[in-house]
């Protein structure tokens, strides 16, 4: 029996996948638990429509990420953060990704999730630092962060 998986089933199939499975397994387990539905012509048509809609949404997200990358990597976009530092230009404390995200939002009204900022270690010195950001799979940007000494 051909079924369309409505959820991921470990070892059998992923959501949206069409597969041939034994009749008893399909009727008694997959369909009864709501993990799959029978692959009727109407269900196949609905699946194709849903896949087209998902591709369209994915393309919109990618275009949005490209526009955000252009804003972030603009020469005028330099996030300035003030922090207390010692004489050897080392900070008292550090600047984590959360502080960079809030400063970017406050200064340029660009919202970036702090989890997308790929900062290996927090910034611990004064000066310029390029911080990578994963906006979308395959689309990465660099935020220029300028750490100034707080008076």
Buried (B, 14 or more C-beta within 10 A) or exposed (E): BBBBBBEEBEEBBEEBBBBEBEEEBBBEBBBEEEBBBBBEEEBEEEBEEEEEEEEEEEEEBBEEBEEBBEBBBEEEBEBEBEBEBEEEEEBEEBBBBEBBBBBBEEEBEBEBEBEBBEBEEBBBBBEEBEBEBBBBEEBBBBBBBEBEEEE
